[in-house]
Amino acid sequence: MSTLERYRREAARLARQAATAILKVYATSFGVEHKDDASPLTAADMAAHRILVDGLRALTPDIPVLSEESAAVPWSERRAWPRHWLVDPLDGTREFIKRNGEFTVNIALIEDHRAVLGIVLAPVSGELYSATTGGGAFRERAPGALPEPLAVRAPARPLVVAGSRSHGNPQQAALLAALGEHVLLPMGSSLKFCLIARGDADLYLRLGPTSEWDTAAAQCVLEEAGGAVLDLDGRALTYNAKESLLNPDFLAVGDPRVDWIARLRQPAAP
C-alpha cells in the first residue's frame, strides 16, 4: 500500500469519527455563535475540528494542519510548507443550522500547491467521496460499502447546473443565462462538486468569496473523476500560493474539453 493510500484510509476514518461527533450535536437544540466575519459557528464545528486536527497530527507529526477553525497561521510560516493538511471540519454550517443535511467534512492533503488527496463526507447520508492523485475517485454510499468509481459525464441537454442554496447573485444568474436551457440543482457545501464528479451535474459557477478549505478536497475528487476546477481565466485553483486564503471566482466543470468560460461570456440568446 502506498503512503498516499494509507493516508487516504486514515483520513476517511477520521472523517467518519468527526461525522459522529457532528451528528451528536445535530440531534440537539444547539446554539449558534458568529465569528468576526459574521459566519456561523456551532459546537459541531469545534468538536469535528478537534478530532481531525488531533488525528492528523498523530498520523503525520511532520505535516502541518491548517483548519478553518485555526487558520491564523502567518504567511511567513505557511509559505515554507511543502505540504500540509487542509481541513474544513464542517463545510456548510448554514445548511447544518437549517437542518437540511447538506453539509460535509472536508480533508485535503496539499503538496506543491495542489490537492493530492481529498475526502468529502456527508454525515447525514453517510456518503463518502475520496480521491488521490493518479488513484481515481470513489464514492462509498455508507460505512463499509464497496467503493464505486466516479466519472464525469459529457454535457447533456438540458445542462444541469449545481447551485448554492445560501449564496448567489444577479451577476451569476446573468452569466448562467448565456448557457441557454439549463436546470439549476440547489445543493449546499462541497456536495456540488460531488454531483459533477458522479455525473449528475455539468458545472458549478461560484462568484464571491470562498476559502481554500472549502474547495481543496472536492477539487481533488472532481479532478480524479475527470473534471476540473478553474478560475475565470481558465487556470486550475491552487493552494497556499499567496498570503490570502480566499479563492478567486471559479468554475467547477465535468467535461473540461468544453470551453465553458467562453460559453458563459457569450451573449444570452433572446
N, C-alpha and C positions, 0 to 999 in steps of 0.2 A: 504494500500500500504506500502510495506517495505521501510525502509530508502534507501537501495541499489537500489531499483527500482525507487524511486524518484530521486536519483542521476543520474541514467541512463537516465531518461527522460529529466532532466535538462541539462545534458552533451550533449545529442543529439541535444537539441535546440541550445545550444551554438555552437556546431559544424556546424550547418546549418547557423548560423549568420556569423561564420568565413568563411564559404564557399562563402557566398555572397560577403564578402569583397575581398576574393581571386579572384573571377571571375571579379570583377570590375577592378582589376589590370591586369588580364589575357587579358582583352579586349583592353588594351593599348599597346603602344610601350615602355614597362617598361625597366628600366636599371638593370644591374646585378653587385653587388659588390661581394667581396670574403672575407671570414673570415680567421683567422690566419691559419687554417688547409687547406686552398685553396678551401673549399666547397663553393658553390654559395649561395648568399643571395639576396632576392628581397624585394620590398615594400610589396608584398603579405605575405611573411613570417612574417614581423613585424606587419602588420595590423591584421592578424589572431592571432598572439601571444598576442597582447593587448586585444583583445576581449575575448580570452579563459582565460587568467590569471585573468583579472578583473572579469569576470563572475564566475569563480570557487572560487575566494576569497570571492565574495559576497555570493555565495551559501553555502560555508563551511569555515567560517573565521578561524576555528581552525585547518584546514588541510593545510599543506604547498603545494605549487605548484612548480614543477620543470619543466621548459620548455627548449627545445633545445636552445632557444634564450636568456635564462637567467640561464644557467646551472652552473655558477661559485659559487656554494654553497659548502663550505668546508666540507670534510668528517667528521670532528669533530662535525659539526652541523647535517649533514644528518644521521649519524649513530644512532642518538637518535630518529629519526622519526619512530613511529609505523605504520604510513600510510602516504601516500602523493599522490597527483595527479601528473601524469607523462604525458607530453604533447609534441607532435610534431606538431606545427601549420601548417606546410606544408611539408609532407613527400614525397620526390621525386621532389625536386626543379629542378634537372636536366631535369626531364620529363616536368615540368612546363615550363622551358625555351625552350624546344623542341616543346612545344605546342601539345603534343600527348594525353593529357587528363589523363595520368596515374599517378596521384598524389593524395594524401589523407590528411585529417585532422585526427590525432590520439589522443585520450584521454583515459588514463587508470587510474584506482584507484588501488594503490598498498597497500596491507596490509600484514604484516609479510613476506615480500619479494616475494609475489605472486600478479599477476594481478587478482583482483576480479571483475573488471568492465572494459569493453572495448568498445570503439566507434571508428569505422573506416568509414569515409565518403569520397566518391569520388565526389568532387564538380561538375565536368563536367557532369557526368551521373546522379547525384543526388542520387545514391545508398548509403544507409546507413546500415552498419553492426553493430550489437550491441550484447552484452552478459553480463551476470552477473553470478558469481559462483553459480551453482545449479539452475539457472533460464533458461538455454538454450541459444542458439544463433539464431539470426534472421536477415533477410535482408528485408529492405524496398526499393523497386525499385525506388521510387520517394517520394517527400514530401507528407505526408498524406496517402500513400499507406498502405494497411494492411501488418503487419509483416509476413514474411514467415519463418517457422523454417528451420534451416540449419542442414545438416548431411553429414558427410564424406562418401566416398564410399569404398567398398572393391576394392583392386587393380584389374585393368583390363589389357588386352593386346591390343596394346602396352601401357606401362606405360606413363602417361603424367607428365612431369617434368616442374614445373613453374621455369622460369629462369629470371635473371635480364637483363634489356635492357642496363644498363650502367655499370655493373660490371660482372666480370668473369675472369677465368684464366685457364691455361693448366692443373693445378693440379685438379681443379674442373671438367673439361671435362674428365680427366682420371678416376676419381672416378665414374662419371656417366656412363662411358662406361661399368663398371662392372655390371650395371643393365641389360645389354643386350638391346634388342629392346625397344626404347622409343622415344617419341615425346617431343621436347623442345618447351614450350609455353612461349615466352618472355612477360614480364609484369613488369611495374615499381612499385615502392613503396610497401606498405604493402598489396596491392591488390593480391600479390602472395599467401599470407596466405588465403585470402578470396576465391580464386579459389579452394583451397583444402577444405576449410570449406563447400563450397556449392557443393562439389562432382564433380568438373570439372577438378581436377588435383590430383595427388597422393602424390607428395612430392616436396620440395624445399630445395636445399642444398646451404648454404652460407659459403664460405671461405673468410676471410678478415674482416676488421673492420666494425662493426655496433654499434650503441649506444642503450642504453636501451629504449629510447623513440621511436626508430624505430620499436621495436618488441612487446612491452608490450600489447598494445590494441589488436593487431591482434592475439597475443598468447591466450588471453582470449577468443576471438571469436572462434579460431580453437579448443581450448580445450573443450569448451562447445558444439561444433559440433561433438566431439568425437575423435579429433586428438590430436597431441602433438607437442611440440617444445623442442628439446633435444640438448644438447651439444654432441660432438662426443664420449663422454664416456657414453652416454645414460641417463644423468641427465637433468631434466627439467630446462630451463632457470629461474634464479631468479633475483630479482631486489633489488637495494640498499643494497647489501650484502657485498660490498667491496668499496675501495676508487675509483677505476676506474669505469667510467660509460660505458666502452666498453664491448660488449658481446664477448664471445668466438665464434669460428666457431660453426655453428649449422645446424640442420636438422629439417625442419617442415614437418610433415607427416600426412597423412589422417588416415591410419589404423595402430594404434600402436601395434597391435598383430604381425605384421611383424617385423623381426629383420633387419631393413633397414641398420643399421650401419654395420652389418656383411656382408650384400649383397654388400654394397659399397666397402668393403675391399677385397672381393674375386677377384681373377684374372679375367680379362675380357675374354670372350670367343673369341677364334681365329676366 
